[in-house]
């Protein structure tokens, strides 16, 4: 994904240098600049602007520009989404097989140690850990193509994509992704034709997964009901709320979180992870202050406002469904981000920026 994102931008620059106007303005240039400016001001206000390695994770935003520049028109955006969902289905199949078998073919072919393991020792069945270390990353990635599949006019997406993506999400045991998928399905049911049937399919897939996987049952019920299982997450949130209370305007300084947040976690020893806030909005507020949070919120409010315009202006049924699916995917990203710092996961962010580019390209074509 990262190689592809960089390659698109490099090709766009080369083409523009040869006189082909590939590089051009996008609908989000101003709000993106405002967000980056707010983050930069936060870093400067910290007094240590050269000690902010976290800035490196923002580079993946080039995906938005590369995809937007190369999508020729709305129909091209529809074709791109078809390939995106097809690729996601391949990943979903891998995750489903991995849940039952523990397969990690990628690392085995390279002769590396496998990272696949049960979420709970002794439980039958495996969590979809992913091709590398983090099962959460790939669960949240699948939310974006699920948005397209839920309301697609293409039969194969409805009949193949929705069940596969839904089953892979259930097996991921990622609570934030589950909540996001339910929210997306409810929105789809209210806005898309035939979405009620797809919601029933998703519910049936989830019920079947629980019935067929004892390991999933052993992992799911404690995750949803046990206070001990959730104590670590509550401690993380408490530590980050302390940061916001102490640094309300500019935060710790964007990009400096992992270097300076540790003392706050020491006040809450129950926090089981200390890498980030496990919440997109709380992470931005702690790192860049309420000013940065306002700019971050403005960006996604603008994306959804422009996206709703694109949905209303699209007359072609396939284009209309693609715009609606992109809005659903962004909504899933935001809802899932209430329990995970997915904005900082390169894989999730790449899919989110690509989906945003599809939505903005359809809006531009409609105008």
N, C-alpha and C positions, 0 to 999 in steps of 0.2 A: 504493500500500500504506500509506504513512504517513498520507495524508488519511483513508483508510478506518479506520485504527486510532484516530486521534484522534476521528473522527466517532462511532465506537461508544461511546467513553468519554463524550463530551459528551452524546449521546443518553441514555445510562444515568443520568447525573447529573440531566438534565432530567426524565426519567421518574420517578426516585426523589423528586425535589422535588415532583412532582405526586401523590405517594402510591402509586406503583407500586414494589414492592420489587425493583427490578432489581439495584441495587448490594448485594452481600452478601459474606460471607466465602468464601474459596476454600481448597482443601486445602494450598496452598503458601505461605500468608501468613507463617507463622512462619519457614520456611527462607529465604524471600526477604528478610524483615526481618533475619535473621542475616547474610546475605551483604552487604546494604547497610551494616549496622552495621560489619562487618569492613572493608569498603572505606573507610567514613568514618573509622574509627580509623586506618587507614593514612595517609589524607590529613592528618589532624590530627598524626600522629607526624612527618610530614615537616617540620613547622614553617612550611609555606606553604599553609594551607588555602584561601586565596582565589586561589591561582594554580594551579588544577587544571581547565583547560577540558575535559579528557577526560570529566568527569562527564556532559557533555551527551549522550553516546552511549547512556546507560542509559535515556533516556526511552522508547525503543521497547518497553520491557517493559510499557507500558500496553496493548499488543496482547493480552497474556495476559488481562488483566482484562476488556477490552472484549469479546473473543470468549467468554470463560467466562460472563460475565453474561448475554449475549444468546442463548446456546444453551439452548433451553427443556428439552430432554431428550436422551436418547441417540440417538433417531431424527433429531432435529434436527442432531446432530453428524455423523451419516452423510450427511445431505443437504448439509451445509456442505462436507464433504470431497469430495463429488462435484463441486461447483462449483470447489473448489480445484484438483483434478486436471485438470479441463477447462481452466481458465485456464493451468495449467502446460503443457498440451499445445499451446496456442496459442503460448506462449513458445518451446517446443521446436521447433515448425515454423519460427518466425522464425529461431532459431539455426541450424537445418539449412540453410535457404535462404541465410542469411548466410555460412555456411561456404563454399558453392560460388560465390556470386555477389558477395559483398561488399556486399549490400544494407544500407542504413541508412535505411530509409524514414522513420523517426520524425524524424531530424535533417534529412533532405532536404526533408520537407514543411514544416519550420519555417525552411528556408533557412539552416541552420547547417552548419558544416564537419563532414564525416564523421570518425568516430573508428575506423572499421573498417579494418584493415590485416592483412597476413599476419603470423603470429608470426615466421616466418623469411623474410627477403627472398629472393625468387626461388622460394620454394616455392609450388606450385599449391594453391589452396584457402585459405580464411580461417579463422582461429579465431573462435569465437562470442564476439566482443568484448562483445556486450550492447547495450542501448539507450543506455548512457552510456559510461564509459571502461573498466570493469573486467570482463573476461570471467570472472574467477574468481568474482566475486560471484554471477553468475547460474548458474554451474555448481553451486555449493553450495546455492543456493536450490532447484534441481530435485531434490536428494536427498530433501527432505521429501515432496513428492508421489510420488516414486518408491517410497518406503516403503509408502504406501497402495496404490499400483497393484500392487505385487508380490504382495500377499496378498489383494487385493480379491475379493469375490464377484461384482462387476459384470463382465460379459463385456467390455464396451467398454474398461474400464480395463486388463484383461489383454491384449486383442488390439490395442488402439490405444495406450493410455497407456504400457505398458512399452516397446514398441519405439521410440516417439517420444522418450520421456524418455531411454532408454538411448542412442539415436543422438546426441541433443543433448549428452549428457554426454561421449561419446567425442570428438565434434568440439570440445568446449570446450578440449581439451588441458590440463586442470587435473588434475595428478597426484593431488592430495589427494582430489578428487572421484572419480577412478577407484578409488582404494584403498577409499574409503568405499562406493562402489556394489558392489564385489566383496564386501566384508564383509557388507553388507546382503543380498545375494543368497544368500550362504552361510547366514546366519541364517534367511532365509526358507525355504530348502530344508530346514532342520532342523525348522522349526516349522509351516509352512503346507502344506495339502493342494495338490498339483499344483504346488508351488513349484519342483520339479526341472525341469519343462517350461519354466517361466518363466526359470529360470537358463540353460537351453539356448538360449532365445530371446535373452537378453541376450548370451550368448557369440556367437551367430550374428550379431547386430546389430553387435557390435564387430568381428568378422572381416570382415563385409561392408564396414564403414566403412573399415577399413584397406586392403581390396582396391580400393575404388573411389576413394580419395583419395590420390594420390601425395604431396600436401602434408602430409597427416596422417602418412604414414609418415616423411617427412623431419623432422617435428617430434617424433614419438613416440619413435623409437629413441634419439636423443641424450638426450632428457629422462630416459629410463630407464637408460641405460648410460654416459653421458659424465660423468666426474668433474668436468670443467670446467663443465658445465651446472649441477652441483649445488654447486659451491664457494661460490657466493654465499649459498645457504641455510645451509650449514655455518657460514659466518662469522657469520651472523645469530644462529644458535643459540649459538655460542661467546660472543658479546657479551652475550647475555641470561643465560647461565649465570654470567658474571662478575658481573652485577648481583645475581643471587640470592645468590652467595657473599658479596658485600659488604653486602647488605641483606636478610638471611634472614627476619626476622620481619615487618617492615612494608613492605618493598620501597621503591621510590622515592617512593611516595605515589600512591594511585590518582588517575588523572586528570592526572598530571604527566609522564607518560612521554615525550612528544615534546619537552618542554622540557628534560629533564635526562638523557636516555639517550645523547645524542650522544657524550660523552667515551668511553663504552665501545665505541662503534662505531669510534672512531678507533684503538683498539687492534687492530681486525680490519678492515683496509682491503678485504679480499676480500668483505665483506658488501655486496651490491649494492643493498639497500634498507634504509632506516633508519626507516621509519614505525612498525613494530611487530615483534613477535617471530615472526610467521608460525607461531604455535602457540598455541592458546587457553590451555592450561595453563601454558606457559612465560611467556606474556604476563601472566597474572594473577599468577604467582609473582614476576615482576620488578617489576610495578607495585604490587601490594598485599601482597607477601610470602607466606610460607608460611601465615600466618593467613588471608589472603584466599583463597589456593588451597584451603585446607581448607573454607572456607565455600562456595566455588564448586563444589567436588566434592560437598559435602553436598547442595547443591541438586539436581544432576543424578542423584545416587544416589537421592534421594527421589522424583524424577520417575519414574525407571525402576522403583523398588520399588512405587510406587502404580500405575504403568502395568501391571506384571505382575499386580497384584491385579485391575485392571479387566479384563484378558484372561481371567483364570480365572473371574471372576464373571459374565461376559457369556454369556447363554444364546442370545440372538438371533444367528444366523450373521453377519448384516451388521454388527451392532454389535461382535461378537467380532473380525471381520476388520479393522474400523476401528481398534479398540484395538491390535491386533497391528501394524497398519501404522504407527500413531503411534509405537509403541515402536521399530520399525525406523527410522523417520525420525529420531528423537532419537539412536539409535545411530549412524546415518550422519552426523549433525551432529557428534557427539563424535569419531568416527574421522576425518572430514574435517578437524576442528579440530586434528589433530596436525600438519598442514602449512600451516595458514592460520588467521589470527586472525579466524575467521568470527563470533565473538561480538561483535566490534566492527563488523561490516558490517550496516548498518541493514536492508538487504533480506533478508539471510539470517536475522538475528535476528527480524525480523517473522514470517517463515514458521515459525521454530522456536517462538516464543511462541504462535502460533496453533495449531500442532500440539500443544503442551503443554496448551493450554486444552481442546482436543478430548479429550485423554486424561483430564484431570482431571474433565471433565464426565461422561464415561462412567463413571469410577470412582464419582463421587458418585451417579449414577443407580443403579449396581449396589448401593450401600449402602442 
